[in-house]
């Protein structure tokens, strides 16, 4: 129904990176300078440093909270003024065009999985030395840094974090006689069957057990990743794609089994994040995170952790911020803003307003946030899952890897053998990987 902070990136960057590579033509470079250079990456002629921050935060309510926090920073820093600029669809081509045209923003809020691509372009600054001297680093949840690391360096800071669980409608569970939430894949499969109801016998259920995403873009990959990790699967070994391992095949087979049982329905193409069917009661379970609009809806809902196969697992949805290369003076000013983003003040207000989990430990422990946990106890499910949360890799070439994997998932949802679909994706990647 509504997009999230992560969804604009997740839905589009695989396709966009395939269609728009960094090898842009001279014409595009010239256009980028014309289109983006005027947006203010050049310092205005006064003593105040004016910084551009590009973001694609959705829904608008979350964007409003972010902009309010930016305004707070501006009010307390008379020598630095940050302008928060919303970049609409498609984001990645605009970013790459600006990078190649030497017209990047000063700060970019995007997606950790593009770190490798931005690093290879020389567009971002490593933050190790700054973070080593940063007093607040010890206040940041330590497991978040691993997702932002590549080649031994930290390339961004976490803006927010969360993970995926399964939202469900308690009244529909009660009506189906279900008294225990599923804790294993087999239990999830059985519960989904019980929740699928064909009232008039036309083989078109009015209610399905669970919604699965249809499409090849990043939301599909993101939603499937907890099942991959739970099955002990992986998609990268020694910096090379590894899609045909038993865990990956098992995770795809499980999703296909839900469809074959008739207890899962596919979303509209590339719209797996929409919650309309869940809110209307046409599906009883949906895979998503606490940023979802379901949290602010009036329907009955609750959340349970991703059921386990080999081990409990989920995937983090971490939003991050890059320091883009510019001048020493502008970069130092931008670091002041990044310091503010990591602060207890920012993270408490951001977490309370949006549903994301604070990345600052003191913020998560604050009285204000603890009161929110009392009001919204479902958040504890996501907090409790953080220790078993894995992340998608940030290696160079991830966008091509994600695109191939997404195509394999889509093909499986449309009836192909999981093993065949993954083998084809592996062949495609093997043919181009070393040239990426």
C-alpha positions, 0 to 999 in steps of 0.5 A, spaced: 500 500 500 505 505 502 512 504 500 518 504 506 524 507 507 527 501 504 522 500 499 524 505 493 531 502 493 529 495 494 524 495 488 528 499 483 536 498 484 537 492 481 533 494 474 536 500 474 543 498 475 542 493 469 539 499 465 544 505 467 551 503 468 557 507 471 559 507 463 555 513 461 556 517 455 559 524 455 552 527 453 549 524 459 555 527 463 554 534 460 546 533 462 548 531 469 552 537 470 547 541 468 541 538 471 544 537 478 550 542 478 545 547 479 542 544 486 547 547 490 553 542 491 557 548 490 558 552 496 554 559 496 557 565 497 557 566 504 560 564 510 555 558 511 556 551 508 550 549 505 550 541 504 545 537 500 543 531 502 539 526 497 534 521 500 528 517 498 524 516 504 517 514 504 512 514 506 511 522 506 510 521 514 517 518 515 520 523 510 516 529 514 519 526 521 526 526 517 526 533 515 523 536 522 530 533 525 534 536 519 531 543 521 533 541 528 540 541 526 540 547 522 537 551 528 543 549 532 548 550 527 549 557 524 555 555 520 552 549 517 545 548 513 543 542 510 538 541 505 534 535 505 532 533 497 527 528 496 529 524 489 524 521 486 523 514 481 528 512 479 533 514 484 539 510 482 540 513 475 540 520 478 545 518 483 550 515 478 549 520 473 551 525 478 557 521 480 560 521 473 558 528 472 562 530 478 555 533 481 554 529 487 550 531 493 554 532 500 550 526 503 547 520 500 541 516 504 541 510 500 542 502 501 548 499 503 548 494 498 550 499 493 557 500 497 561 496 492 559 500 486 560 507 489 566 505 492 569 502 485 566 509 482 570 513 487 564 516 490 564 515 497 569 516 503 571 511 508 569 513 515 574 508 519 579 514 521 573 518 523 569 513 527 575 511 531 576 518 534 568 518 534 566 518 542 559 515 540 561 509 536 561 505 542 553 507 543 552 504 536 549 497 536 556 493 534 553 488 529 550 494 525 557 495 522 559 489 519 553 490 514 557 497 512 564 494 511 567 492 505 575 490 504 576 492 511 573 499 511 567 502 513 563 506 508 557 509 511 553 510 518 547 506 519 541 511 519 536 506 522 535 498 522 530 493 523 528 486 520 523 482 517 518 478 521 511 475 519 505 480 521 498 476 522 491 477 523 489 474 530 482 474 529 483 470 523 487 465 526 482 464 532 476 463 527 481 457 524 482 454 530 489 456 530 492 457 538 499 456 537 504 461 532 508 457 527 515 456 529 518 451 523 517 451 516 512 445 516 508 448 522 508 455 517 505 451 511 500 447 515 497 454 518 497 457 511 493 451 509 488 452 515 487 459 513 486 458 506 478 459 505 474 457 499 467 459 501 463 458 495 467 452 492 470 455 486 477 454 487 478 461 488 479 462 495 476 468 498 482 468 504 489 466 503 494 464 508 500 468 506 502 473 501 508 472 497 512 477 492 512 476 485 517 480 481 525 480 480 527 486 484 530 487 491 523 487 495 523 480 493 530 478 494 529 481 501 523 478 503 526 471 501 533 472 504 530 470 511 528 463 509 535 462 505 539 464 511 534 459 516 536 454 511 543 455 512 544 457 505 548 463 502 549 467 495 556 468 495 562 464 497 569 467 496 566 473 493 563 469 488 556 468 486 554 461 489 546 460 488 546 453 487 547 450 494 542 446 498 540 452 502 538 456 497 534 450 493 531 449 499 528 456 501 526 456 494 522 450 494 519 452 500 516 458 497 514 454 491 510 449 496 506 454 499 504 456 492 502 448 490 498 447 496 494 453 494 495 457 501 499 462 498 497 468 493 502 472 489 502 479 489 501 484 483 508 484 479 513 488 483 508 490 489 510 485 494 510 490 499 503 493 499 499 491 505 492 492 502 490 485 502 492 483 509 488 489 511 482 487 508 483 480 510 484 477 504 490 474 506 492 472 514 499 473 514 504 478 510 512 478 510 514 485 512 517 489 518 515 494 523 516 500 518 509 497 515 503 502 515 500 496 518 503 498 524 498 505 524 492 501 521 486 500 525 486 492 524 487 487 529 494 484 528 500 481 531 507 479 529 511 472 530 518 471 528 520 468 521 519 460 522 526 456 522 528 451 518 535 449 520 536 455 524 532 461 526 534 467 522 532 473 519 535 479 515 536 486 517 533 492 513 538 497 514 538 504 512 545 508 511 548 514 509 554 515 505 559 521 506 560 523 498 567 526 496 567 533 495 572 538 499 575 537 506 571 543 508 565 540 506 566 533 508 568 536 515 561 539 515 557 533 513 561 529 518 558 534 523 551 532 521 552 524 521 554 525 528 548 528 529 544 522 526 547 517 530 546 521 537 541 519 542 536 525 541 536 524 533 535 516 534 530 516 539 525 521 535 526 517 529 525 511 532 519 513 535 516 516 529 517 511 524 517 504 527 525 503 525 529 500 531 534 505 534 541 504 532 543 508 538 543 503 544 542 509 549 536 511 545 533 504 545 534 504 553 531 511 554 525 512 557 521 515 551 523 509 547 521 504 553 514 507 553 513 506 546 515 499 547 509 498 552 504 501 547 507 497 541 509 490 544 510 487 537 516 491 536 520 487 541 519 481 536 524 485 532 528 487 537 529 480 539 530 477 532 536 482 531 541 477 534 539 472 529 539 477 523 543 476 517 545 481 512 545 481 504 552 482 501 555 489 499 560 486 494 561 490 488 557 487 483 551 486 488 546 489 483 547 484 478 547 478 483 541 481 486 537 481 479 539 474 477 537 471 483 531 475 483 529 472 476 530 465 479 525 467 484 520 469 480 521 464 475 520 459 481 514 462 483 511 462 476 512 454 476 520 453 474 524 448 478 528 451 483 534 448 482 533 449 474 532 456 475 538 457 480 542 453 475 541 458 470 542 464 474 549 461 476 550 460 469 549 467 467 553 470 473 559 466 471 559 468 464 560 476 466 562 476 474 570 477 472 568 483 468 564 486 473 
